[in-house]
Amino acid sequence: MNKVIIDTDPGHDDALALMLMCKSKLFDIKAITTVAGNSTIDNVTKNAVFIVNLLDRTDLPIFSGESKPLKRNLIQAVVHGKSGLDGFDITNTEYKLTNNASDEIIKLVKKYPKEITILTLGPLSNIARAIITNPELPFLIKQIVIMGGAVDVAGNKNRVAEFNMFVDPEAADIVFRSKAAKVLVPLDCCNEVVLYNSSFNNLKGSDLYKPISLMMASYMAGIEKDEGVKGALVYDALAAYYLINPKAFVLESMDIVIETSGEYTFGMTVVEKRVNKVKKTNVKVVMRVDKKQFINDFIKLLKSD
């Protein structure tokens, strides 16, 4: 069974990703690590606890991490609401901050060298901190699957940058410069997959139908207001699905650097596209996903016992 660390900032789409990872029963989830991004570190950690409680997976250890980007103030998302998971009353969810996510990532990767995949669903602050602390870490990680970036489409936070890269571009720069094997799931493919109420209605009869309906009503209202899309963009769920069914994806190797200082472009995933330049490919990028296959499996997995 594949060993995984899920680094996340729940988030409605993070919640769906966690549900898919748990329901698939394909993974030995060694830890969930939280990072400030969609909301504060308190909120996202509380949200992570709420989700594992909902899934009856309280066996999963949760470690909180970076409370802000490496060098910047935290800019939170707007589409997830004040709590980061609007649609639920999570006020009574008990949680604690451990403030040691990067240390736990290092500990687990060293314990299982070349066996751990890290699925990152938020800003890359925890992963960068772990690499700063232990520069040998990238050589011990099996792969990092990253939801983030925009290759040939507009950004969703500035003109060119996707949210996770925008929030902590310095952290992303460290991770992309590292020698770890990386797969990027960017906005390019995520924008192609929009789920609607009709999709979620197929979950009727399952324990998750009601909570997902509550979540998605709030999330879709936020998405429509902020991005002009009438439906649910499920970004992080696609990154999780890459680990579940990689055959549904088409990848292309690219040479990407992260812009950290541009006035209008910080957080941009800058691809070397010049024909006559030697490309130092450092990441495999998802260009297409089988949308129909994803939606079918999404419903099937979330309805499973």
Secondary structure, 3 states (H helix, E strand, C coil): CEEEEEEECCCHHHHHHHHHHHHHCCEEEEEEEECCCCCCHHHHHHHHHHHHHHCCCCCCCEEECCCCCCCCCCCCCCCCCCCCCCCCCCCCCCCCCCCCHHHHHHHHHHHCCCCEEEEECCCCHHHHHHHHHCCCHHHCCCEEEEECCCCCCCCCCCCCCCHHHHHCHHHHHHHHHCCCCEEEECHHHHCCCEECHHHHHCCCCCCCHHHHHHHHHHHHHHHHHHHCCCCEECHHHHHHHHHHCHHHEEEEEECEEECCCCCCCCCCEEECCCCCCCCCCCEEEEEEECHHHHHHHHHHHHHCC
